[in-house]
Amino acid sequence: MTTDQQEKLIRRYLLGELPEAEQTAFERELLADREKFDRVWATESRLVDSYVRGEVSRSDRERFEGHYLASPLHRERVAIAELFLQDLDEKTAEVPAAVRQAAPAVSWWSQLFAPMHRPQLPFGAAVAILLLLSCGAGWLYFERTRLTEQLVKLQEEAQAERSSRRQREQELARRAQEAEKENAGRQQDNEQLNAELEQFRRLRRQPGPPALLSFLLTPAPTRGQNVPPPQIPLVTNPVRLLMELNGSHYPSYRFRLQTVEGREIFSQSGGSGSGKDRAFATVTVPAGKLAKGDYVLILSGRTAAGAVEEIDQYFFQVK
């Protein structure tokens, strides 16, 4: 970028013509580049001098007053410049016309830093100008010191903002990581619950073991007794038949189920069970073995020697 382009860019910045993004980037460059800061300072001084002398265009004056003078510090700087130029003009008026014509017109900024280029003035006027130059130089030194302190403060604030931003980013990253872990844990719990629910549903769909129906049989009636046999309903479930043992105790028992016509349905060996003060021999007839009709269950006991002795017969009907 050429010097003229830099000058125009600085004037646009001072007059508030830069977009917000470009203005922020320009101010960041000022924090990092001291030479650019010095150029902005010099351009600002020339702009203030032109405004005080009425040498700026109407549009620049409006932007200068609307943007630059919005700052109390800038208004103070312009007021000092106006006061200095007023005093300088009053002292210069006391100089002979020939001397004033010989002296070129320069800005108050140049007069502050280049007094040796002025033409020879009378002693009184020279002393007055030197006093003004001393006051102006002191003010410039104070103003430059203040701006330098502001620059340092801005740098510290920028550093603090960057540090705060890093802390916020770290905190957000930590929270995001914790949330991710929590979501992963919840997802795992949901998957486990879904698996348990599916297993429970499968178990419910599986048919359970058929209910076991129990019936107590009584021995066949003796001759001359007209006692109807017990009746058992026709069911599809297994049937457990119980026979009370009245003093007949054997190590094991044998059961043989057949129709009254003598056709054997099935046979099985088993043991005995006991209730309160009673003993029973039990046999379970598998599902589907019994149909409607009359049946007889022959109960036998096996002795310790291995002999089989018939104990009793039990008649029943399936309806």
C-alpha positions as CSV (number, residue, x, y, z in Angstrom):
1,M,0.0,0.0,0.0
2,T,1.4,3.4,-1.0
3,T,1.8,6.4,1.4
4,D,-1.1,8.2,-0.2
5,Q,-3.4,5.1,0.1
6,Q,-2.4,4.8,3.8
7,E,-3.2,8.4,4.4
8,K,-6.6,8.0,2.8
9,L,-7.3,4.9,4.9
10,I,-6.3,6.6,8.1
11,R,-8.5,9.6,7.3
12,R,-11.5,7.3,6.6
13,Y,-10.8,5.6,10.0
14,L,-10.7,8.9,11.8
15,L,-13.9,10.1,10.1
16,G,-15.7,6.9,10.9
17,E,-16.1,5.8,7.2
18,L,-14.7,2.3,7.7
19,P,-17.1,-0.6,8.1
20,E,-17.2,-2.1,11.6
21,A,-15.2,-5.2,10.6
22,E,-12.4,-3.2,8.9
23,Q,-12.3,-0.7,11.8
24,T,-11.8,-3.6,14.3
25,A,-9.0,-5.1,12.1
26,F,-7.4,-1.6,11.7
27,E,-7.4,-1.1,15.5
28,R,-5.8,-4.5,16.1
29,E,-3.0,-3.5,13.7
30,L,-2.5,-0.3,15.7
31,L,-2.0,-2.4,18.8
32,A,0.7,-4.5,17.1
33,D,2.4,-1.9,14.9
34,R,3.9,1.2,16.7
35,E,5.0,2.8,13.4
36,K,1.4,2.7,12.1
37,F,0.3,4.2,15.4
38,D,2.7,7.1,14.8
39,R,1.4,7.6,11.3
40,V,-2.2,7.8,12.6
41,W,-1.1,10.3,15.2
42,A,0.5,12.6,12.6
43,T,-2.5,12.3,10.2
44,E,-4.9,13.0,13.1
45,S,-2.9,16.2,13.9
46,R,-3.1,17.4,10.3
47,L,-6.8,16.6,10.2
48,V,-7.4,18.6,13.4
49,D,-5.3,21.5,12.0
50,S,-7.3,21.5,8.7
51,Y,-10.6,21.4,10.6
52,V,-9.6,24.3,12.9
53,R,-8.4,26.4,9.9
54,G,-11.7,25.6,8.0
55,E,-9.8,23.9,5.2
56,V,-11.8,20.6,5.1
57,S,-14.7,20.0,2.7
58,R,-18.3,20.3,3.9
59,S,-18.8,16.5,3.8
60,D,-15.6,15.9,5.7
61,R,-16.6,18.6,8.3
62,E,-19.9,16.9,8.9
63,R,-18.3,13.5,9.3
64,F,-15.6,15.0,11.5
65,E,-18.1,16.7,13.8
66,G,-20.5,13.7,13.8
67,H,-17.8,11.0,14.5
68,Y,-14.5,12.5,15.7
69,L,-16.0,15.1,18.0
70,A,-18.3,12.5,19.6
71,S,-15.3,11.7,21.9
72,P,-14.7,14.1,24.9
73,L,-11.0,13.6,24.5
74,H,-11.1,14.6,20.8
75,R,-13.2,17.7,21.6
76,E,-10.6,18.7,24.2
77,R,-7.8,18.3,21.6
78,V,-9.6,20.4,19.0
79,A,-10.3,23.1,21.6
80,I,-6.6,23.3,22.6
81,A,-5.7,23.5,18.9
82,E,-8.1,26.4,18.4
83,L,-6.8,28.2,21.4
84,F,-3.2,27.7,20.3
85,L,-3.9,29.0,16.8
86,Q,-5.8,32.0,18.1
87,D,-2.9,33.0,20.3
88,L,-0.5,32.3,17.5
89,D,-2.4,34.5,15.1
90,E,-2.5,37.4,17.7
91,K,1.2,37.3,18.2
92,T,1.9,37.0,14.6
93,A,-0.3,40.1,13.9
94,E,2.3,42.1,15.9
95,V,5.0,41.1,13.5
96,P,5.7,43.7,10.7
97,A,3.9,43.0,7.5
98,A,7.2,42.5,5.6
99,V,8.2,39.8,8.0
100,R,4.8,38.1,7.8
101,Q,4.9,38.1,4.0
102,A,8.3,36.5,4.1
103,A,7.2,33.7,6.5
104,P,5.4,30.8,4.7
105,A,2.0,29.7,6.0
106,V,2.5,26.4,8.0
107,S,0.2,24.5,10.3
108,W,0.3,24.8,14.1
109,W,1.5,21.2,14.2
110,S,4.6,22.1,12.1
111,Q,5.2,25.2,14.1
112,L,5.4,23.2,17.3
113,F,8.0,20.9,16.0
114,A,9.9,23.2,13.6
115,P,10.3,26.6,15.3
116,M,13.8,27.0,13.8
117,H,12.3,27.4,10.3
118,R,10.4,30.5,11.2
119,P,11.7,33.9,10.1
120,Q,13.5,36.2,12.6
121,L,10.8,37.9,14.8
122,P,11.1,40.7,17.3
123,F,12.3,39.6,20.7
124,G,8.9,40.0,22.4
125,A,7.0,38.1,19.7
126,A,9.6,35.4,19.7
127,V,9.4,35.0,23.5
128,A,5.6,34.8,23.3
129,I,5.8,32.2,20.5
130,L,8.4,30.2,22.4
131,L,6.1,30.1,25.5
132,L,3.2,28.9,23.3
133,L,5.5,26.4,21.7
134,S,6.5,25.2,25.2
135,C,2.9,24.8,26.3
136,G,2.0,23.1,23.0
137,A,4.9,20.7,23.3
138,G,4.0,19.9,26.9
139,W,0.4,19.3,25.9
140,L,1.5,17.1,23.0
141,Y,3.8,15.2,25.3
142,F,0.9,14.7,27.8
143,E,-1.5,13.7,25.0
144,R,0.9,11.2,23.5
145,T,1.6,9.8,27.0
146,R,-2.1,9.4,27.6
147,L,-2.7,7.7,24.2
148,T,0.3,5.4,24.9
149,E,-1.3,4.5,28.2
150,Q,-4.6,3.9,26.5
151,L,-2.8,1.7,23.9
152,V,-1.2,-0.4,26.7
153,K,-4.6,-0.6,28.4
154,L,-6.2,-1.8,25.2
155,Q,-3.5,-4.4,24.8
156,E,-4.1,-5.6,28.3
157,E,-7.9,-5.7,27.8
158,A,-7.4,-7.6,24.5
159,Q,-5.1,-10.1,26.2
160,A,-7.7,-10.5,29.1
161,E,-10.4,-10.9,26.5
162,R,-8.4,-13.6,24.7
163,S,-7.7,-15.4,28.0
164,S,-11.4,-15.2,28.9
165,R,-12.4,-16.5,25.5
166,R,-10.0,-19.4,25.9
167,Q,-11.4,-20.2,29.3
168,R,-15.0,-20.1,27.9
169,E,-14.0,-22.3,25.1
170,Q,-12.4,-24.8,27.5
171,E,-15.4,-24.7,29.7
172,L,-17.7,-25.3,26.8
173,A,-15.5,-28.1,25.5
174,R,-15.6,-29.7,29.0
175,R,-19.4,-29.4,29.3
176,A,-19.8,-30.8,25.8
177,Q,-17.6,-33.8,26.7
178,E,-19.6,-34.4,29.9
179,A,-22.8,-34.1,28.0
180,E,-21.5,-36.6,25.4
181,K,-20.5,-39.0,28.2
182,E,-23.9,-38.6,29.8
183,N,-25.7,-39.2,26.5
184,A,-23.6,-42.3,25.9
185,G,-24.4,-43.6,29.4
186,R,-28.1,-43.0,28.8
187,Q,-28.0,-44.6,25.4
188,Q,-26.3,-47.7,27.0
189,D,-29.0,-47.8,29.7
190,N,-31.7,-47.5,27.1
191,E,-30.2,-50.3,25.1
192,Q,-30.0,-52.5,28.1
193,L,-33.6,-51.7,29.1
194,N,-34.8,-52.4,25.5
195,A,-33.0,-55.8,25.6
196,E,-34.5,-56.7,28.9
197,L,-38.0,-55.7,27.6
198,E,-37.6,-57.7,24.5
199,Q,-36.5,-60.7,26.5
200,F,-39.5,-60.3,28.8
201,R,-41.8,-60.2,25.7
202,R,-40.3,-63.3,24.3
203,L,-40.8,-65.1,27.6
204,R,-44.4,-64.0,27.7
205,R,-44.9,-65.3,24.1
206,Q,-43.5,-68.7,25.0
207,P,-46.1,-71.1,26.2
208,G,-45.7,-72.0,29.9
209,P,-45.8,-75.5,31.3
210,P,-49.3,-76.9,31.3
211,A,-51.1,-76.8,34.6
212,L,-50.9,-80.1,36.6
213,L,-54.3,-81.3,37.8
214,S,-54.4,-83.7,40.8
215,F,-57.1,-86.2,41.7
216,L,-57.4,-88.6,44.7
217,L,-58.5,-92.1,43.8
218,T,-60.2,-94.5,46.2
219,P,-59.7,-98.3,46.1
220,A,-62.2,-100.4,44.2
221,P,-65.3,-101.2,46.3
222,T,-65.6,-104.6,47.8
223,R,-68.1,-107.1,46.6
224,G,-71.7,-106.1,47.4
225,Q,-70.8,-102.3,47.5
226,N,-72.5,-100.2,44.9
227,V,-70.2,-97.2,44.9
228,P,-69.8,-95.2,41.6
229,P,-66.2,-94.7,40.6
230,P,-64.6,-91.2,40.8
231,Q,-65.0,-89.1,37.7
232,I,-62.2,-87.1,36.1
233,P,-62.9,-84.4,33.4
234,L,-61.4,-84.7,30.0
235,V,-58.4,-82.3,30.0
236,T,-55.4,-81.8,27.8
237,N,-53.1,-81.1,30.7
238,P,-51.1,-83.8,32.6
239,V,-53.0,-85.5,35.4
240,R,-51.6,-86.5,38.7
241,L,-53.3,-89.4,40.5
242,L,-52.9,-89.8,44.2
243,M,-53.6,-93.1,46.1
244,E,-53.7,-93.2,49.8
245,L,-51.5,-95.8,51.4
246,N,-53.1,-97.4,54.4
247,G,-50.3,-99.1,56.1
248,S,-48.7,-100.4,52.9
249,H,-45.1,-99.1,52.7
250,Y,-42.7,-100.3,50.1
251,P,-39.3,-98.9,49.0
252,S,-40.8,-98.2,45.6
253,Y,-44.1,-98.6,43.7
254,R,-45.3,-99.6,40.3
255,F,-48.3,-98.2,38.5
256,R,-50.1,-99.7,35.5
257,L,-52.9,-97.9,33.8
258,Q,-55.3,-99.8,31.6
259,T,-58.9,-99.7,30.3
260,V,-61.5,-101.9,32.0
261,E,-61.3,-104.0,28.9
262,G,-57.6,-104.8,29.8
263,R,-55.8,-102.5,27.2
264,E,-52.7,-101.0,28.8
265,I,-52.3,-97.3,28.5
266,F,-48.9,-96.9,30.2
267,S,-46.9,-98.1,33.2
268,Q,-44.5,-96.4,35.4
269,S,-42.4,-96.8,38.6
270,G,-42.3,-94.2,41.3
271,G,-42.2,-93.4,44.9
272,S,-44.5,-92.0,47.5
273,G,-45.3,-88.7,49.1
274,S,-46.7,-87.7,52.4
275,G,-49.2,-85.1,53.7
276,K,-50.4,-84.4,57.2
277,D,-50.6,-87.8,58.9
278,R,-51.2,-89.4,55.6
279,A,-49.1,-91.1,52.9
280,F,-49.8,-91.3,49.2
281,A,-48.4,-93.0,46.1
282,T,-48.5,-90.7,43.2
283,V,-48.2,-91.1,39.4
284,T,-48.5,-88.5,36.7
285,V,-50.3,-89.4,33.5
286,P,-48.9,-87.5,30.6
287,A,-51.2,-85.2,28.6
288,G,-53.2,-86.8,25.9
289,K,-53.1,-90.3,27.4
290,L,-56.6,-90.2,28.7
291,A,-59.7,-90.2,26.6
292,K,-63.3,-90.6,27.5
293,G,-64.0,-94.0,29.1
294,D,-63.5,-96.2,32.1
295,Y,-60.0,-96.9,33.5
296,V,-58.4,-99.0,36.2
297,L,-55.1,-98.1,37.9
298,I,-53.3,-101.1,39.4
299,L,-50.9,-100.2,42.2
300,S,-48.1,-102.6,43.1
301,G,-45.3,-102.4,45.6
302,R,-41.7,-103.6,45.2
303,T,-40.2,-105.3,48.3
304,A,-36.6,-105.0,49.4
305,A,-36.0,-108.4,47.9
306,G,-37.3,-107.2,44.5
307,A,-40.6,-109.0,44.5
308,V,-43.6,-107.2,43.2
309,E,-46.8,-107.4,45.2
310,E,-50.2,-106.0,44.1
311,I,-51.6,-103.6,46.6
312,D,-54.9,-102.4,45.2
313,Q,-56.9,-101.4,42.1
314,Y,-58.5,-98.0,41.5
315,F,-61.4,-97.5,39.1
316,F,-62.3,-94.0,37.6
317,Q,-64.1,-92.5,34.7
318,V,-63.0,-89.8,32.2
319,K,-66.0,-87.7,31.0
